[in-house]
Amino acid sequence: FGNFGPPCRKNIINGMENMFVFLYPFVFVIGMMGIGVQIHKLITDKESALSMPVLTWAMWTFAWMISFGYGMTKIHDLMYCLTAGLNCAAHGCVLIFILYRRYEAMSSIHTYDKVTSV
């Protein structure tokens, strides 16, 4: 390998490790940018919840729950657990907000039906 022997490989691996240690906290920040858009839409447009897929948000929440549990019981990495836990909470909040807005929308539809049928 010439000058690209084991000591050089070790430096490359250490450099990559440092890069990912630096970048990993941004996973949550990037995720929050996407979730923030959804929350804003749910706050400003009550009917938007009708077009948001509950099953998708439930699966994402469940996946983050599993990731958080795995991190706590097997990996024992604080940054990973923090990221997974915060993502689980954020996805769960969006899921609950969607369900609440759908309940609100359905309640107003049933109220409208009762008023118009009299």
All heavy atoms as an XYZ file, in Angstrom:
939
protein
N       0.801     -1.208      0.000
C       0.000      0.000      0.000
C       0.840      1.267      0.000
O       0.292      2.364      0.064
C      -0.933      0.028      1.209
C      -2.054     -0.968      1.119
C      -2.061     -2.105      1.899
C      -3.101     -0.760      0.248
C      -3.080     -3.004      1.824
C      -4.142     -1.656      0.167
C      -4.134     -2.794      0.954
N       2.113      1.162     -0.001
C       2.981      2.335     -0.001
C       2.815      3.133      1.282
O       2.916      2.600      2.370
N       2.602      4.434      1.170
C       2.433      5.304      2.328
C       1.035      5.218      2.948
O       0.745      5.861      3.937
C       2.706      6.771      1.937
C       4.169      6.991      1.649
O       5.016      6.259      2.154
N       4.459      7.977      0.826
N       0.168      4.438      2.319
C      -1.204      4.330      2.797
C      -1.356      3.080      3.657
O      -2.227      2.263      3.466
C      -2.160      4.302      1.598
C      -3.584      4.577      1.972
C      -3.969      5.835      2.395
C      -4.536      3.588      1.900
C      -5.277      6.099      2.731
C      -5.847      3.843      2.233
C      -6.221      5.101      2.653
N      -0.481      2.927      4.642
C      -0.492      1.761      5.509
C      -1.417      1.940      6.692
O      -2.193      2.895      6.764
N      -1.340      1.021      7.661
C      -2.227      1.047      8.826
C      -2.258      2.365      9.599
O      -3.338      2.801      9.971
C      -1.707     -0.098      9.690
C      -1.088     -1.040      8.721
C      -0.505     -0.163      7.632
N      -1.139      3.056      9.857
C      -1.252      4.319     10.598
C      -2.099      5.357      9.865
O      -2.862      6.090     10.473
C       0.185      4.793     10.744
C       1.020      3.585     10.573
C       0.261      2.693      9.638
N      -1.986      5.404      8.533
C      -2.754      6.369      7.750
C      -4.241      6.012      7.782
O      -5.098      6.877      7.911
C      -2.241      6.398      6.318
S      -2.972      7.726      5.358
N      -4.563      4.722      7.686
C      -5.957      4.274      7.756
C      -6.576      4.636      9.095
O      -7.724      5.048      9.171
C      -6.041      2.767      7.544
C      -6.579      2.426      6.180
C      -6.796      0.960      6.015
N      -5.599      0.465      5.349
C      -5.070     -0.711      5.537
N      -5.605     -1.559      6.358
N      -3.992     -1.076      4.883
N      -5.802      4.501     10.150
C      -6.294      4.830     11.486
C      -6.639      6.317     11.582
O      -7.655      6.699     12.163
C      -5.263      4.454     12.544
C      -5.751      4.632     13.950
C      -4.731      4.158     14.964
C      -5.290      4.360     16.353
N      -4.363      4.004     17.396
N      -5.799      7.169     10.981
C      -6.080      8.609     10.975
C      -7.353      8.927     10.196
O      -8.134      9.792     10.597
C      -4.895      9.383     10.390
C      -3.702      9.377     11.322
O      -3.838      9.155     12.516
N      -2.523      9.597     10.758
N      -7.560      8.225      9.087
C      -8.764      8.446      8.283
C     -10.000      8.027      9.080
O     -11.001      8.746      9.127
C      -8.677      7.690      6.941
C      -7.622      8.333      6.057
C     -10.035      7.665      6.239
C      -7.309      7.558      4.801
N      -9.917      6.881      9.724
C     -11.052      6.395     10.517
C     -11.334      7.339     11.672
O     -12.489      7.673     11.949
C     -10.798      4.952     10.999
C     -10.845      4.010      9.791
C     -11.817      4.538     12.051
C     -10.399      2.602     10.082
N     -10.298      7.812     12.344
C     -10.496      8.767     13.438
C     -11.108     10.068     12.926
O     -11.965     10.655     13.580
C      -9.179      9.061     14.156
C      -8.750      7.930     15.052
O      -9.555      7.099     15.435
N      -7.465      7.899     15.373
N     -10.663     10.516     11.763
C     -11.227     11.729     11.171
C     -12.695     11.555     10.827
O     -13.513     12.446     11.070
N     -13.051     10.398     10.281
C     -14.451     10.120      9.956
C     -15.293     10.035     11.228
O     -16.413     10.546     11.278
C     -14.568      8.825      9.156
C     -14.079      8.956      7.737
S     -14.119      7.409      6.823
C     -15.840      7.004      6.884
N     -14.741      9.403     12.248
C     -15.455      9.295     13.525
C     -15.729     10.684     14.099
O     -16.853     10.982     14.516
C     -14.637      8.476     14.526
C     -15.323      8.331     15.870
C     -14.477      7.554     16.867
O     -13.463      6.947     16.489
O     -14.854      7.576     18.050
N     -14.729     11.534     14.092
C     -14.905     12.902     14.594
C     -15.936     13.672     13.778
O     -16.723     14.440     14.337
C     -13.571     13.645     14.600
C     -12.615     13.101     15.640
O     -13.036     12.497     16.624
N     -11.327     13.284     15.404
N     -15.934     13.459     12.467
C     -16.896     14.142     11.610
C     -18.325     13.723     11.967
O     -19.213     14.554     12.114
C     -16.619     13.823     10.135
C     -17.608     14.475      9.186
S     -17.363     14.001      7.463
C     -17.854     12.289      7.491
N     -18.546     12.408     12.155
C     -19.895     11.937     12.482
C     -20.310     12.311     13.899
O     -21.485     12.575     14.150
C     -20.016     10.432     12.245
C     -20.116     10.093     10.790
C     -19.111      9.377     10.170
C     -21.185     10.513     10.027
C     -19.184      9.067      8.822
C     -21.271     10.216      8.677
C     -20.264      9.488      8.071
N     -19.368     12.364     14.809
C     -19.682     12.833     16.165
C     -20.146     14.287     16.106
O     -21.085     14.681     16.799
C     -18.459     12.678     17.105
C     -18.641     13.457     18.392
C     -18.212     11.205     17.402
N     -19.525     15.075     15.248
C     -19.919     16.473     15.081
C     -21.276     16.591     14.385
O     -22.121     17.406     14.758
C     -18.852     17.232     14.279
C     -19.260     18.620     13.902
C     -19.255     19.642     14.849
C     -19.663     18.913     12.609
C     -19.649     20.930     14.507
C     -20.049     20.198     12.255
C     -20.043     21.211     13.212
N     -21.509     15.780     13.345
C     -22.719     15.904     12.534
C     -23.967     15.286     13.164
O     -25.079     15.730     12.887
C     -22.495     15.258     11.159
C     -21.558     15.977     10.216
C     -21.348     15.152      8.942
C     -22.089     17.355      9.865
N     -23.817     14.279     14.007
C     -24.980     13.526     14.494
C     -26.028     14.386     15.205
O     -27.226     14.162     14.992
C     -24.555     12.352     15.382
C     -25.701     11.418     15.609
C     -26.184     10.627     14.566
C     -26.349     11.348     16.829
C     -27.256      9.789     14.746
C     -27.426     10.510     17.017
C     -27.874      9.727     15.976
O     -28.949      8.904     16.157
N     -25.666     15.369     16.012
C     -26.715     16.193     16.629
C     -27.605     16.910     15.612
O     -28.745     17.264     15.928
C     -25.927     17.210     17.468
C     -24.639     16.538     17.759
C     -24.347     15.694     16.542
N     -27.113     17.109     14.395
C     -27.915     17.773     13.377
C     -29.052     16.896     12.854
O     -29.974     17.394     12.211
C     -27.033     18.268     12.223
C     -26.130     19.386     12.627
C     -24.785     19.157     12.905
C     -26.627     20.676     12.763
C     -23.952     20.186     13.290
C     -25.794     21.721     13.155
C     -24.455     21.473     13.427
N     -29.016     15.584     13.125
C     -30.103     14.692     12.719
C     -31.409     15.190     13.326
O     -32.428     15.303     12.641
C     -29.816     13.232     13.145
C     -31.044     12.353     12.978
C     -28.642     12.672     12.357
N     -31.387     15.508     14.603
C     -32.592     15.998     15.270
C     -32.996     17.366     14.730
O     -34.177     17.630     14.478
C     -32.380     16.065     16.787
C     -33.568     16.615     17.519
C     -34.719     15.878     17.641
C     -33.518     17.883     18.066
C     -35.823     16.382     18.309
C     -34.611     18.399     18.737
C     -35.761     17.645     18.854
N     -32.027     18.240     14.517
C     -32.314     19.590     14.019
C     -32.970     19.517     12.636
O     -33.986     20.184     12.381
C     -31.029     20.452     13.971
C     -31.276     21.779     13.294
C     -30.468     20.641     15.370
N     -32.435     18.697     11.763
C     -32.990     18.548     10.417
C     -34.395     17.955     10.501
O     -35.315     18.409      9.811
C     -32.055     17.689      9.536
C     -30.758     18.443      9.270
C     -32.741     17.299      8.228
C     -29.656     17.591      8.684
N     -34.563     16.958     11.357
C     -35.888     16.368     11.537
C     -36.901     17.374     12.040
O     -38.055     17.394     11.606
N     -36.480     18.230     12.964
C     -37.388     19.234     13.516
C     -37.810     20.259     12.468
O     -38.910     20.808     12.542
C     -36.755     19.950     14.705
C     -36.696     19.123     15.968
S     -38.308     18.550     16.510
C     -38.334     16.895     15.872
N     -36.941     20.506     11.490
C     -37.332     21.414     10.408
C     -38.531     20.850      9.653
O     -39.485     21.576      9.351
C     -36.157     21.634      9.453
C     -35.075     22.491     10.006
S     -33.758     22.593      8.774
C     -32.560     23.529      9.662
N     -38.494     19.571      9.355
C     -39.609     18.935      8.654
C     -40.846     18.825      9.524
O     -41.966     19.082      9.071
N     -40.661     18.465     10.772
C     -41.791     18.331     11.689
C     -42.394     19.702     11.987
O     -43.614     19.839     12.105
C     -41.360     17.600     12.970
C     -41.123     16.128     12.646
C     -42.386     17.754     14.078
C     -40.566     15.316     13.785
N     -41.558     20.721     12.074
C     -42.043     22.077     12.324
C     -43.015     22.540     11.250
O     -44.025     23.196     11.546
N     -42.738     22.177     10.004
C     -43.630     22.536      8.898
C     -44.994     21.870      9.100
O     -46.040     22.501      8.914
C     -43.009     22.116      7.542
C     -44.007     22.261      6.410
C     -41.757     22.922      7.266
N     -44.974     20.607      9.512
C     -46.230     19.887      9.731
C     -47.020     20.492     10.893
O     -48.237     20.656     10.809
C     -45.958     18.405      9.998
C     -45.252     17.695      8.878
C     -46.017     17.753      7.573
O     -47.207     17.497      7.524
N     -45.335     18.119      6.500
N     -46.333     20.817     11.967
C     -47.001     21.405     13.128
C     -47.585     22.777     12.760
O     -48.710     23.091     13.125
C     -46.038     21.503     14.326
C     -45.740     20.097     14.861
C     -46.607     22.389     15.425
C     -44.687     20.033     15.925
N     -46.825     23.575     12.022
C     -47.325     24.886     11.589
C     -48.593     24.722     10.751
O     -49.571     25.459     10.919
C     -46.244     25.628     10.801
C     -46.679     26.978     10.346
N     -47.193     27.203      9.092
C     -46.705     28.172     10.997
C     -47.517     28.471      8.978
N     -47.230     29.090     10.117
N     -48.564     23.750      9.860
C     -49.736     23.502      9.012
C     -50.936     23.072      9.863
O     -52.054     23.507      9.622
C     -49.405     22.442      7.966
C     -50.440     22.303      6.896
C     -49.948     21.391      5.791
C     -50.960     21.380      4.653
N     -50.499     20.571      3.549
N     -50.697     22.235     10.858
C     -51.782     21.786     11.731
C     -52.348     22.929     12.565
O     -53.542     22.966     12.857
C     -51.292     20.666     12.650
C     -51.134     19.300     12.000
C     -50.287     18.387     12.876
C     -52.486     18.678     11.714
N     -51.501     23.875     12.952
C     -51.949     25.008     13.766
C     -52.747     25.992     12.909
O     -53.799     26.480     13.329
C     -50.748     25.721     14.424
C     -50.162     24.834     15.526
C     -51.150     27.071     14.996
C     -48.840     25.327     16.084
N     -52.254     26.270     11.715
C     -52.879     27.311     10.894
C     -54.061     26.815     10.067
O     -54.920     27.608      9.703
C     -51.845     27.949      9.952
O     -51.269     26.931      9.127
C     -50.760     28.650     10.734
N     -54.101     25.527      9.754
C     -55.176     24.989      8.919
C     -55.772     23.756      9.595
O     -55.201     22.670      9.529
C     -54.630     24.631      7.534
C     -55.682     24.089      6.591
O     -56.889     24.156      6.913
O     -55.292     23.581      5.523
N     -56.893     23.929     10.254
C     -57.507     22.841     11.010
C     -57.859     21.644     10.130
O     -57.840     20.513     10.581
C     -58.764     23.341     11.726
C     -58.490     24.285     12.848
C     -59.766     24.676     13.544
C     -59.451     25.635     14.680
N     -60.646     25.983     15.445
N     -58.174     21.892      8.890
C     -58.595     20.814      7.992
C     -57.404     20.038      7.413
O     -57.591     18.990      6.816
C     -59.428     21.405      6.858
C     -60.508     22.335      7.358
C     -61.893     21.749      7.221
O     -62.116     21.087      6.218
O     -62.715     21.987      8.113
N     -56.186     20.530      7.603
C     -55.020     19.866      7.027
C     -54.804     18.477      7.607
O     -54.240     17.611      6.944
C     -53.766     20.717      7.235
O     -53.455     20.816      8.616
N     -55.291     18.254      8.815
C     -55.121     16.941      9.450
C     -55.837     15.842      8.682
O     -55.437     14.674      8.750
C     -55.627     16.982     10.884
N     -56.871     16.224      7.948
C     -57.622     15.223      7.186
C     -56.788     14.630      6.057
O     -57.050     13.514      5.617
C     -58.916     15.841      6.640
C     -59.887     16.343      7.703
C     -61.049     17.078      7.056
C     -60.386     15.194      8.570
N     -55.780     15.357      5.605
C     -54.945     14.851      4.510
C     -53.602     14.293      4.995
O     -52.808     13.835      4.183
C     -54.707     15.960      3.479
O     -53.955     17.005      4.059
N     -53.359     14.344      6.291
C     -52.097     13.814      6.820
C     -52.284     12.350      7.218
O     -53.223     12.021      7.932
C     -51.625     14.641      8.009
C     -51.178     16.011      7.637
S     -50.499     16.869      9.066
C     -50.111     18.432      8.356
N     -51.393     11.482      6.769
C     -51.566     10.052      7.006
C     -51.253      9.634      8.457
O     -50.114      9.668      8.895
C     -50.585      9.406      6.031
C     -49.540     10.455      5.816
C     -50.231     11.778      5.958
N     -52.281      9.225      9.165
C     -52.121      8.806     10.564
C     -51.227      7.572     10.656
O     -50.344      7.500     11.518
C     -53.499      8.517     11.210
C     -53.352      7.882     12.576
C     -54.309      9.789     11.300
N     -51.440      6.605      9.775
C     -50.664      5.366      9.825
C     -49.167      5.637      9.648
O     -48.336      5.047     10.342
C     -51.156      4.377      8.775
C     -50.508      2.996      8.795
C     -50.695      2.330     10.155
C     -51.066      2.122      7.692
N     -48.817      6.535      8.754
C     -47.404      6.866      8.525
C     -46.785      7.464      9.779
O     -45.704      7.049     10.212
C     -47.270      7.851      7.346
O     -47.826      7.247      6.182
C     -45.825      8.212      7.093
N     -47.467      8.455     10.377
C     -46.936      9.081     11.591
C     -46.891      8.082     12.747
O     -45.969      8.120     13.563
C     -47.749     10.320     11.949
C     -47.400     11.471     11.065
C     -48.054     11.875      9.939
C     -46.273     12.336     11.198
N     -47.408     12.944      9.377
C     -46.314     13.253     10.120
C     -45.225     12.436     12.117
C     -45.359     14.255      9.949
C     -44.282     13.434     11.934
C     -44.347     14.325     10.867
N     -47.844      7.169     12.811
C     -47.838      6.140     13.864
C     -46.651      5.195     13.672
O     -45.975      4.829     14.644
C     -49.154      5.376     13.852
N     -46.379      4.816     12.425
C     -45.239      3.923     12.167
C     -43.923      4.608     12.501
O     -43.022      3.995     13.087
C     -45.249      3.436     10.722
C     -46.346      2.438     10.442
S     -46.282      1.622      8.826
C     -46.120      2.971      7.691
N     -43.790      5.886     12.128
C     -42.559      6.619     12.451
C     -42.385      6.743     13.963
O     -41.279      6.583     14.474
C     -42.580      8.004     11.817
C     -42.362      8.009     10.336
C     -41.759      7.050      9.573
C     -42.752      9.041      9.436
N     -41.752      7.424      8.257
C     -42.355      8.641      8.140
C     -43.397     10.258      9.587
C     -42.569      9.411      7.013
C     -43.620     11.036      8.453
C     -43.203     10.621      7.192
N     -43.473      7.026     14.666
C     -43.398      7.138     16.123
C     -42.971      5.810     16.727
O     -42.102      5.758     17.600
C     -44.767      7.579     16.702
O     -45.132      8.825     16.109
C     -44.696      7.728     18.208
N     -43.572      4.722     16.262
C     -43.241      3.393     16.765
C     -41.780      3.036     16.460
O     -41.071      2.482     17.312
C     -44.189      2.354     16.168
C     -44.020      0.988     16.745
C     -44.259      0.737     18.098
C     -43.620     -0.068     15.944
C     -44.091     -0.522     18.624
C     -43.450     -1.341     16.461
C     -43.693     -1.576     17.809
N     -41.321      3.381     15.252
C     -39.926      3.109     14.886
C     -38.967      3.862     15.805
O     -37.950      3.312     16.249
C     -39.676      3.494     13.430
N     -39.287      5.126     16.115
C     -38.427      5.888     17.028
C     -38.499      5.328     18.446
O     -37.522      5.366     19.179
C     -38.783      7.378     16.993
C     -38.175      8.087     15.833
C     -38.826      8.663     14.788
C     -36.783      8.287     15.574
N     -37.926      9.205     13.901
C     -36.659      8.992     14.365
C     -35.610      7.931     16.246
C     -35.439      9.352     13.815
C     -34.388      8.293     15.700
C     -34.309      8.991     14.503
N     -39.672      4.803     18.833
C     -39.780      4.164     20.153
C     -38.844      2.963     20.248
O     -38.149      2.782     21.252
C     -41.220      3.675     20.374
C     -42.037      4.518     21.275
S     -43.563      3.649     21.666
C     -44.675      4.589     20.673
N     -38.847      2.147     19.202
C     -37.971      0.979     19.166
C     -36.510      1.423     19.187
O     -35.685      0.855     19.910
C     -38.266      0.112     17.929
C     -39.648     -0.533     18.078
C     -37.195     -0.953     17.735
C     -40.138     -1.209     16.815
N     -36.188      2.443     18.394
C     -34.809      2.946     18.353
C     -34.366      3.444     19.725
O     -33.249      3.172     20.159
C     -34.688      4.082     17.337
O     -34.956      3.605     16.046
N     -35.250      4.174     20.385
C     -34.934      4.686     21.713
C     -34.722      3.532     22.704
O     -33.748      3.513     23.460
C     -36.045      5.613     22.206
C     -35.812      6.155     23.584
C     -34.791      7.054     23.828
C     -36.610      5.760     24.650
C     -34.561      7.555     25.102
C     -36.400      6.251     25.918
C     -35.376      7.151     26.140
N     -35.621      2.562     22.684
C     -35.480      1.404     23.570
C     -34.205      0.627     23.305
O     -33.516      0.207     24.236
N     -33.875      0.442     22.029
C     -32.648     -0.262     21.669
C     -31.427      0.517     22.149
O     -30.479     -0.054     22.687
C     -32.585     -0.475     20.154
C     -31.390     -1.265     19.706
C     -31.321     -2.632     19.931
C     -30.323     -0.644     19.061
C     -30.221     -3.367     19.521
C     -29.215     -1.371     18.648
C     -29.174     -2.730     18.879
O     -28.079     -3.449     18.491
N     -31.469      1.818     21.972
C     -30.358      2.657     22.425
C     -30.167      2.590     23.929
O     -29.033      2.526     24.421
N     -31.281      2.596     24.657
C     -31.204      2.558     26.125
C     -30.721      1.206     26.639
O     -29.952      1.143     27.599
C     -32.574      2.870     26.731
C     -33.036      4.297     26.526
S     -32.073      5.489     27.445
C     -32.585      5.135     29.102
N     -31.184      0.127     26.009
C     -30.884     -1.201     26.550
C     -29.637     -1.851     25.958
O     -29.011     -2.661     26.623
C     -32.074     -2.147     26.332
O     -32.360     -2.251     24.933
C     -33.303     -1.651     27.070
N     -29.277     -1.489     24.737
C     -28.168     -2.186     24.082
C     -26.982     -1.277     23.757
O     -25.845     -1.616     24.041
C     -28.692     -2.849     22.788
C     -27.703     -3.708     22.087
C     -27.400     -4.951     22.877
C     -26.473     -5.846     22.061
N     -26.011     -6.965     22.832
N     -27.235     -0.129     23.162
C     -26.135      0.715     22.686
C     -25.524      1.548     23.805
O     -24.320      1.720     23.860
C     -26.613      1.642     21.539
C     -27.078      0.806     20.356
C     -25.499      2.566     21.101
C     -27.659      1.621     19.224
N     -26.361      2.085     24.685
C     -25.906      2.926     25.808
C     -25.109      4.139     25.330
O     -24.085      4.490     25.903
C     -25.075      2.118     26.813
C     -25.758      0.885     27.294
N     -26.838      0.924     28.149
C     -25.534     -0.423     27.034
C     -27.239     -0.304     28.404
N     -26.468     -1.145     27.736
N     -25.605      4.773     24.281
C     -24.969      5.972     23.745
C     -25.894      7.149     24.026
O     -27.017      7.195     23.517
C     -24.738      5.802     22.239
C     -24.035      7.001     21.618
O     -24.679      8.074     21.533
O     -22.875      6.868     21.215
N     -25.430      8.102     24.811
C     -26.267      9.216     25.239
C     -26.789     10.024     24.057
O     -27.980     10.344     23.994
C     -25.496     10.127     26.200
C     -26.258     11.367     26.667
C     -27.478     10.966     27.483
C     -25.345     12.282     27.461
N     -25.933     10.370     23.107
C     -26.355     11.185     21.971
C     -27.408     10.454     21.132
O     -28.398     11.036     20.702
C     -25.159     11.568     21.101
C     -25.495     12.539     19.997
S     -26.210     14.092     20.567
C     -24.809     14.809     21.364
N     -27.206      9.157     20.905
C     -28.167      8.372     20.145
C     -29.510      8.311     20.884
O     -30.568      8.515     20.283
C     -27.639      6.954     19.900
C     -28.610      6.101     19.130
C     -28.644      6.147     17.739
C     -29.508      5.266     19.784
C     -29.551      5.383     17.026
C     -30.417      4.502     19.076
C     -30.429      4.567     17.704
O     -31.336      3.814     16.999
N     -29.458      8.036     22.177
C     -30.684      7.942     22.972
C     -31.417      9.273     23.023
O     -32.646      9.320     22.928
C     -30.367      7.459     24.390
S     -29.846      5.745     24.449
N     -30.678     10.353     23.150
C     -31.282     11.679     23.175
C     -31.964     11.983     21.840
O     -33.110     12.447     21.801
C     -30.204     12.721     23.483
C     -30.662     14.142     23.743
C     -31.549     14.195     24.978
C     -29.460     15.041     23.946
N     -31.279     11.692     20.755
C     -31.843     11.928     19.426
C     -33.083     11.068     19.191
O     -34.118     11.566     18.742
C     -30.792     11.652     18.331
O     -29.672     12.512     18.550
C     -31.338     11.879     16.943
N     -32.978      9.786     19.510
C     -34.120      8.889     19.306
C     -35.288      9.269     20.211
O     -36.441      9.270     19.779
C     -33.699      7.440     19.557
N     -35.009      9.607     21.453
C     -36.070      9.982     22.386
C     -36.776     11.268     21.977
O     -38.008     11.351     22.015
N     -36.010     12.270     21.572
C     -36.612     13.530     21.143
C     -37.406     13.355     19.846
O     -38.489     13.928     19.689
C     -35.534     14.605     20.968
C     -34.912     15.110     22.271
C     -33.721     16.014     21.975
C     -35.941     15.844     23.116
N     -36.893     12.551     18.928
C     -37.625     12.281     17.697
C     -38.910     11.513     17.978
O     -39.949     11.780     17.381
C     -36.761     11.518     16.697
C     -35.978     12.448     15.807
O     -36.555     13.239     15.084
N     -34.665     12.368     15.872
N     -38.847     10.563     18.885
C     -40.038      9.811     19.275
C     -41.089     10.757     19.852
O     -42.263     10.696     19.483
C     -39.660      8.732     20.291
S     -41.055      7.745     20.848
N     -40.667     11.631     20.739
C     -41.595     12.589     21.353
C     -42.181     13.536     20.307
O     -43.389     13.801     20.303
C     -40.880     13.376     22.448
N     -41.349     14.033     19.415
C     -41.823     14.971     18.386
C     -42.811     14.304     17.437
O     -43.865     14.872     17.120
C     -40.634     15.536     17.604
N     -42.483     13.099     16.990
C     -43.395     12.381     16.097
C     -44.699     12.037     16.822
O     -45.779     12.116     16.239
C     -42.728     11.113     15.554
C     -41.774     11.382     14.447
N     -40.519     11.906     14.657
C     -41.887     11.213     13.110
C     -39.905     12.034     13.510
N     -40.715     11.630     12.544
N     -44.586     11.659     18.090
C     -45.783     11.363     18.879
C     -46.667     12.593     19.032
O     -47.898     12.492     18.962
N     -46.053     13.752     19.236
C     -46.828     14.996     19.346
C     -47.577     15.296     18.053
O     -48.752     15.681     18.090
C     -45.911     16.166     19.704
S     -45.369     16.153     21.410
N     -46.916     15.124     16.916
C     -47.582     15.367     15.632
C     -48.743     14.378     15.470
O     -49.846     14.769     15.065
C     -46.599     15.248     14.445
C     -47.332     15.279     13.120
C     -45.571     16.364     14.503
N     -48.510     13.122     15.812
C     -49.561     12.109     15.705
C     -50.772     12.482     16.565
O     -51.914     12.452     16.103
C     -49.018     10.737     16.107
C     -50.010      9.580     16.108
C     -50.594      9.359     14.723
C     -49.326      8.326     16.620
N     -50.523     12.865     17.799
C     -51.610     13.262     18.693
C     -52.316     14.502     18.170
O     -53.553     14.592     18.213
C     -51.071     13.473     20.129
C     -50.670     12.129     20.734
C     -52.090     14.189     21.014
C     -49.862     12.229     21.999
N     -51.570     15.455     17.651
C     -52.145     16.683     17.112
C     -53.027     16.372     15.896
O     -54.108     16.938     15.732
C     -51.034     17.660     16.755
C     -51.433     19.105     16.757
C     -52.682     19.534     17.169
C     -50.531     20.066     16.325
C     -53.035     20.879     17.152
C     -50.871     21.415     16.294
C     -52.138     21.809     16.716
N     -52.562     15.466     15.026
C     -53.366     15.067     13.868
C     -54.677     14.441     14.326
O     -55.754     14.784     13.829
C     -52.594     14.080     12.953
C     -51.445     14.779     12.243
C     -53.536     13.433     11.934
C     -50.508     13.835     11.516
N     -54.586     13.524     15.293
C     -55.797     12.868     15.793
C     -56.744     13.867     16.438
O     -57.964     13.792     16.245
C     -55.418     11.754     16.776
C     -54.667     10.572     16.158
C     -54.179      9.629     17.247
C     -55.538      9.844     15.152
N     -56.193     14.820     17.181
C     -57.016     15.845     17.816
C     -57.721     16.705     16.766
O     -58.920     16.972     16.865
C     -56.160     16.715     18.738
C     -56.910     17.884     19.309
C     -57.866     17.699     20.314
C     -56.691     19.177     18.843
C     -58.568     18.776     20.827
C     -57.386     20.256     19.355
C     -58.329     20.046     20.348
O     -59.029     21.107     20.852
N     -56.969     17.142     15.754
C     -57.561     17.975     14.707
C     -58.627     17.195     13.920
O     -59.648     17.751     13.527
C     -56.486     18.496     13.749
C     -55.648     19.602     14.319
C     -56.496     20.824     14.559
N     -55.642     21.978     14.753
C     -56.039     23.101     15.298
N     -57.282     23.227     15.691
N     -55.207     24.093     15.453
N     -58.395     15.917     13.692
C     -59.405     15.101     13.007
C     -60.658     14.973     13.869
O     -61.770     15.038     13.352
C     -58.844     13.726     12.680
C     -57.925     13.750     11.490
C     -57.502     12.375     11.103
N     -56.672     12.437      9.917
C     -56.448     11.405      9.136
N     -56.959     10.235      9.409
N     -55.683     11.541      8.072
N     -60.461     14.780     15.153
C     -61.599     14.707     16.065
C     -62.379     16.021     16.031
O     -63.610     16.019     15.972
C     -61.108     14.402     17.487
C     -62.202     14.467     18.517
C     -63.107     13.413     18.652
C     -62.332     15.582     19.335
C     -64.121     13.479     19.601
C     -63.350     15.647     20.283
C     -64.233     14.599     20.412
O     -65.240     14.658     21.333
N     -61.656     17.131     16.060
C     -62.290     18.454     15.972
C     -63.088     18.603     14.678
O     -64.223     19.076     14.693
C     -61.215     19.549     15.981
C     -61.035     20.254     17.262
C     -60.051     21.412     17.124
O     -59.309     21.519     16.127
O     -60.047     22.221     18.044
N     -62.483     18.200     13.568
C     -63.136     18.316     12.266
C     -64.387     17.440     12.217
O     -65.436     17.879     11.737
C     -62.171     17.935     11.152
N     -64.307     16.231     12.727
C     -65.458     15.336     12.724
C     -66.557     15.850     13.647
O     -67.735     15.745     13.328
C     -65.043     13.916     13.133
C     -64.168     13.239     12.124
S     -64.981     13.202     10.514
C     -63.696     12.645      9.496
N     -66.165     16.410     14.774
C     -67.147     16.964     15.701
C     -67.896     18.125     15.069
O     -69.105     18.249     15.223
C     -66.479     17.442     16.996
O     -65.944     16.356     17.681
N     -67.187     18.973     14.348
C     -67.849     20.115     13.712
C     -68.754     19.654     12.572
O     -69.798     20.237     12.337
C     -66.826     21.137     13.222
O     -66.058     20.597     12.181
N     -68.378     18.580     11.891
C     -69.229     18.046     10.820
C     -70.522     17.496     11.415
O     -71.610     17.770     10.922
C     -68.486     16.957     10.013
C     -67.384     17.590      9.169
C     -69.457     16.178      9.131
C     -66.455     16.588      8.530
N     -70.401     16.739     12.526
C     -71.596     16.175     13.168
C     -72.469     17.290     13.743
O     -73.700     17.210     13.686
C     -71.203     15.184     14.258
C     -70.589     13.943     13.720
N     -71.229     13.123     12.810
C     -69.379     13.361     13.946
C     -70.460     12.106     12.491
N     -69.319     12.223     13.169
N     -71.885     18.321     14.279
C     -72.640     19.460     14.814
C     -73.374     20.144     13.672
O     -74.551     20.498     13.792
C     -71.709     20.471     15.525
O     -71.005     19.773     16.553
C     -72.490     21.617     16.113
N     -72.709     20.322     12.531
C     -73.318     20.947     11.365
C     -74.504     20.103     10.877
O     -75.556     20.627     10.544
C     -72.281     21.124     10.257
C     -72.851     21.721      8.991
C     -73.136     23.085      8.928
C     -73.110     20.931      7.883
C     -73.675     23.648      7.778
C     -73.644     21.487      6.737
C     -73.920     22.829      6.687
O     -74.437     23.383      5.555
N     -74.339     18.771     10.847
C     -75.402     17.882     10.417
C     -76.629     18.015     11.333
O     -77.763     18.036     10.863
C     -74.942     16.420     10.403
C     -73.985     16.134      9.252
O     -73.939     16.948      8.310
O     -73.293     15.106      9.301
N     -76.411     18.096     12.636
C     -77.510     18.225     13.595
C     -78.242     19.547     13.412
O     -79.461     19.590     13.468
C     -76.986     18.092     15.022
C     -76.553     16.705     15.381
C     -75.995     16.647     16.789
C     -75.438     15.271     17.091
N     -74.789     15.202     18.383
N     -77.500     20.616     13.165
C     -78.097     21.931     12.992
C     -78.901     22.000     11.702
O     -80.008     22.546     11.663
C     -77.009     23.043     13.032
C     -77.583     24.387     12.616
C     -76.384     23.114     14.400
N     -78.384     21.424     10.617
C     -79.070     21.518      9.324
C     -80.242     20.567      9.230
O     -81.131     20.767      8.402
C     -78.098     21.239      8.172
O     -77.506     19.951      8.362
C     -77.044     22.307      8.086
N     -80.280     19.518     10.033
C     -81.373     18.563      9.950
C     -82.601     18.993     10.731
O     -83.641     18.390     10.655
C     -80.918     17.177     10.423
O     -80.611     17.212     11.798
N     -82.491     20.047     11.533
C     -83.625     20.515     12.334
C     -84.553     21.369     11.533
O     -84.429     21.927     10.575
C     -83.119     21.297     13.576
C     -84.276     21.923     14.331
C     -82.319     20.394     14.437
